[in-house]
Amino acid sequence: MSITAEQHLLDCGFNEAYAERMELLLILLVILVLARLAGAFTENIGQTAILGELLAGVVLGVVVTAFPNILPQFVDISEKEVFKAICNLGIFFLMFMAGMEMRLEQLAEASKRGSALPWPLP
């Protein structure tokens, strides 16, 4: 039987709010470290860092679902409201950065090529 970080902190005499915050910080630390390592790896092989960071998230999600005993803190994380807010904030910044890197000339050129394709009529 594995004990969660939150349960360990409660056993040591910390209150529940402190234990929840520390468990969330542990989860964020694991996610950030894995994302940075994967991003650095993909940059070393000539790809963008965001590719490695996204792949790290996918792999972490698969590992947590397939093997819940490895990281028991991650099992019910999708039910926590604070983590949902952090995820939404991360998606916002991802889309913001993608928009900042977009060039209008490239968008216009892609739109011209896309509009030249024949569309099936209903």
C-alpha positions as CSV (number, residue, x, y, z in Angstrom):
1,M,0.0,0.0,0.0
2,S,1.4,3.4,-1.0
3,I,0.9,6.5,1.0
4,T,0.2,9.9,-0.7
5,A,2.2,13.0,0.0
6,E,-0.9,14.6,1.4
7,Q,-1.5,11.8,3.8
8,H,2.1,11.8,5.0
9,L,1.9,15.6,5.7
10,L,-1.3,15.0,7.7
11,D,0.4,12.3,9.7
12,C,3.2,14.7,10.5
13,G,0.8,17.1,12.0
14,F,0.2,19.6,9.2
15,N,-3.3,20.9,8.6
16,E,-5.3,19.7,5.6
17,A,-5.0,23.0,3.6
18,Y,-1.2,23.0,3.9
19,A,-1.1,19.4,2.8
20,E,-3.2,20.0,-0.3
21,R,-1.0,23.0,-1.3
22,M,2.2,21.0,-0.9
23,E,0.8,18.1,-2.9
24,L,-0.2,20.5,-5.7
25,L,3.3,22.0,-5.7
26,L,4.8,18.5,-5.9
27,I,2.6,17.7,-8.8
28,L,3.5,20.9,-10.6
29,L,7.1,20.3,-9.9
30,V,7.0,16.9,-11.5
31,I,5.1,18.2,-14.5
32,L,7.5,21.2,-15.1
33,V,10.7,19.1,-14.7
34,L,9.5,16.4,-17.1
35,A,8.3,19.1,-19.6
36,R,11.6,21.0,-19.4
37,L,13.7,17.8,-19.8
38,A,11.6,16.6,-22.8
39,G,11.8,20.1,-24.3
40,A,15.6,20.2,-24.0
41,F,15.8,16.7,-25.6
42,T,13.7,17.7,-28.6
43,E,15.7,20.9,-29.1
44,N,18.9,18.8,-29.1
45,I,17.5,16.6,-31.9
46,G,16.5,19.7,-33.9
47,Q,12.8,20.0,-33.1
48,T,11.0,22.7,-31.1
49,A,10.8,22.6,-27.3
50,I,7.0,22.7,-27.4
51,L,6.9,19.4,-29.2
52,G,8.8,17.7,-26.4
53,E,6.7,19.4,-23.7
54,L,3.5,18.3,-25.2
55,L,4.8,14.8,-25.7
56,A,5.9,14.7,-22.0
57,G,2.3,15.6,-21.0
58,V,0.9,12.9,-23.2
59,V,3.3,10.3,-21.9
60,L,2.8,11.3,-18.3
61,G,-1.0,11.0,-18.8
62,V,-0.6,7.5,-20.2
63,V,1.7,6.4,-17.5
64,V,-0.5,7.7,-14.7
65,T,-3.6,6.1,-16.2
66,A,-1.9,2.7,-16.9
67,F,0.1,2.6,-13.6
68,P,-1.7,4.5,-10.9
69,N,0.6,3.1,-8.2
70,I,3.7,4.8,-9.6
71,L,2.4,8.4,-8.9
72,P,-0.7,8.1,-6.7
73,Q,-0.9,11.9,-6.4
74,F,-1.9,12.2,-10.1
75,V,-4.7,9.7,-10.1
76,D,-7.6,12.0,-9.1
77,I,-6.0,15.3,-10.1
78,S,-8.5,16.0,-12.9
79,E,-11.2,16.5,-10.3
80,K,-9.4,19.3,-8.4
81,E,-10.7,22.8,-9.4
82,V,-7.4,24.5,-8.8
83,F,-5.7,22.1,-11.2
84,K,-8.4,22.7,-13.8
85,A,-7.7,26.4,-13.5
86,I,-4.0,25.9,-14.0
87,C,-4.6,23.7,-17.0
88,N,-6.9,26.4,-18.6
89,L,-4.2,29.0,-17.9
90,G,-1.6,26.8,-19.6
91,I,-3.8,26.3,-22.6
92,F,-4.4,30.1,-22.8
93,F,-0.6,30.8,-22.8
94,L,0.1,28.1,-25.3
95,M,-2.5,29.6,-27.7
96,F,-1.2,33.1,-27.0
97,M,2.4,32.1,-27.8
98,A,1.3,30.3,-31.0
99,G,-0.5,33.5,-32.0
100,M,2.5,35.6,-31.3
101,E,4.7,33.5,-33.6
102,M,2.2,33.5,-36.4
103,R,3.0,35.8,-39.4
104,L,0.2,37.4,-41.2
105,E,1.9,36.8,-44.6
106,Q,2.1,33.1,-44.0
107,L,-1.6,33.0,-42.9
108,A,-2.7,34.9,-46.0
109,E,-0.7,32.5,-48.2
110,A,-2.1,29.5,-46.6
111,S,-5.6,30.9,-46.9
112,K,-5.2,31.5,-50.6
113,R,-4.0,27.9,-51.1
114,G,-6.8,26.6,-49.0
115,S,-9.5,28.5,-50.8
116,A,-8.3,27.2,-54.2
117,L,-9.4,23.7,-53.2
118,P,-12.8,22.7,-54.5
119,W,-15.4,22.3,-51.9
120,P,-18.2,19.7,-52.3
121,L,-21.6,21.2,-52.5
122,P,-24.4,19.8,-50.4
